[in-house]
Protein backbone atom coordinates (compact mmCIF):
# COMPACT_ATOMS: atom_id res chain seq x y z
CA UNK A 1 0.00 0.00 0.00
CA UNK A 2 1.41 3.32 -1.03
CA UNK A 3 0.71 6.56 0.79
CA UNK A 4 1.39 8.55 -2.40
CA UNK A 5 3.62 10.99 -0.53
CA UNK A 6 5.79 13.26 -2.62
CA UNK A 7 9.04 14.42 -1.06
CA UNK A 8 8.05 13.58 2.53
CA UNK A 9 10.08 15.07 5.36
CA UNK A 10 11.41 12.67 8.00
CA UNK A 11 11.98 14.08 11.48
CA UNK A 12 14.06 12.06 13.93
CA UNK A 13 14.20 13.13 17.57
CA UNK A 14 15.28 11.59 20.85
CA UNK A 15 13.34 8.92 22.70
CA UNK A 16 13.21 10.63 26.11
CA UNK A 17 9.55 11.44 26.69
CA UNK A 18 9.04 12.24 30.41
CA UNK A 19 5.32 12.84 29.78
CA UNK A 20 4.81 9.25 28.60
CA UNK A 21 4.84 6.07 30.62
CA UNK A 22 4.12 2.42 29.97
CA UNK A 23 2.10 0.21 32.29
CA UNK A 24 1.05 -3.40 31.76
CA UNK A 25 -1.99 -4.71 33.61
CA UNK A 26 -2.83 -8.35 32.97
CA UNK A 27 -6.49 -9.31 33.02
CA UNK A 28 -8.19 -12.72 33.15
CA UNK A 29 -11.26 -11.86 31.10
CA UNK A 30 -15.00 -11.69 31.58
CA UNK A 31 -17.03 -9.26 33.65
CA UNK A 32 -14.17 -8.76 36.11
CA UNK A 33 -12.03 -7.40 33.30
CA UNK A 34 -14.83 -5.13 32.07
CA UNK A 35 -15.19 -3.60 35.53
CA UNK A 36 -11.44 -3.29 35.91
CA UNK A 37 -11.10 -1.47 32.58
CA UNK A 38 -13.99 0.87 33.38
CA UNK A 39 -12.62 1.67 36.84
CA UNK A 40 -9.14 2.32 35.48
CA UNK A 41 -10.36 4.58 32.68
CA UNK A 42 -12.63 6.52 35.06
CA UNK A 43 -9.75 7.04 37.53
CA UNK A 44 -7.69 8.48 34.67
CA UNK A 45 -10.46 10.35 32.85
CA UNK A 46 -8.35 13.48 32.31
CA UNK A 47 -5.60 11.48 30.62
CA UNK A 48 -5.13 9.76 27.27
CA UNK A 49 -4.25 6.12 26.90
CA UNK A 50 -4.13 3.05 24.72
CA UNK A 51 -5.65 -0.28 25.65
CA UNK A 52 -3.99 -3.15 23.80
CA UNK A 53 -5.98 -6.33 23.22
CA UNK A 54 -4.84 -9.75 22.04
CA UNK A 55 -7.53 -10.22 19.38
CA UNK A 56 -9.69 -8.17 17.03
CA UNK A 57 -12.73 -9.54 18.85
CA UNK A 58 -11.39 -8.17 22.15
CA UNK A 59 -10.72 -4.78 20.54
CA UNK A 60 -14.33 -4.60 19.36
CA UNK A 61 -15.65 -5.71 22.77
CA UNK A 62 -13.62 -3.16 24.74
CA UNK A 63 -14.55 -0.42 22.27
CA UNK A 64 -18.27 -1.25 22.64
CA UNK A 65 -17.93 -1.35 26.43
CA UNK A 66 -16.34 2.09 26.58
CA UNK A 67 -18.95 3.61 24.28
CA UNK A 68 -21.75 1.98 26.29
CA UNK A 69 -20.55 3.86 29.37
CA UNK A 70 -20.17 7.17 27.55
CA UNK A 71 -16.39 7.05 27.35
CA UNK A 72 -14.94 8.57 24.18
CA UNK A 73 -12.93 5.90 22.39
CA UNK A 74 -11.54 4.89 19.05
CA UNK A 75 -10.44 1.49 17.85
CA UNK A 76 -7.91 0.10 15.44
CA UNK A 77 -7.15 -3.39 14.19
CA UNK A 78 -6.26 -5.07 10.91
CA UNK A 79 -9.89 -5.89 10.07
CA UNK A 80 -10.93 -2.23 9.81
CA UNK A 81 -10.84 -0.26 6.59
CA UNK A 82 -9.70 3.35 6.44
MODELLER restraints for C-alpha pairs under 7 A, 6 or more apart:
rsr = mdl.restraints
at = mdl.atoms
rsr.add(forms.Gaussian(group=physical.xy_distance, feature=features.Distance(at['CA:27:A'], at['CA:33:A']), mean=5.87, stdev=0.5))
rsr.add(forms.Gaussian(group=physical.xy_distance, feature=features.Distance(at['CA:53:A'], at['CA:59:A']), mean=5.66, stdev=0.5))
rsr.add(forms.Gaussian(group=physical.xy_distance, feature=features.Distance(at['CA:56:A'], at['CA:77:A']), mean=6.11, stdev=0.5))
rsr.add(forms.Gaussian(group=physical.xy_distance, feature=features.Distance(at['CA:59:A'], at['CA:75:A']), mean=6.83, stdev=0.5))
rsr.add(forms.Gaussian(group=physical.xy_distance, feature=features.Distance(at['CA:63:A'], at['CA:73:A']), mean=6.53, stdev=0.5))
rsr.add(forms.Gaussian(group=physical.xy_distance, feature=features.Distance(at['CA:63:A'], at['CA:74:A']), mean=6.91, stdev=0.5))
rsr.add(forms.Gaussian(group=physical.xy_distance, feature=features.Distance(at['CA:63:A'], at['CA:75:A']), mean=6.33, stdev=0.5))
rsr.add(forms.Gaussian(group=physical.xy_distance, feature=features.Distance(at['CA:66:A'], at['CA:73:A']), mean=6.61, stdev=0.5))
rsr.add(forms.Gaussian(group=physical.xy_distance, feature=features.Distance(at['CA:67:A'], at['CA:73:A']), mean=6.72, stdev=0.5))
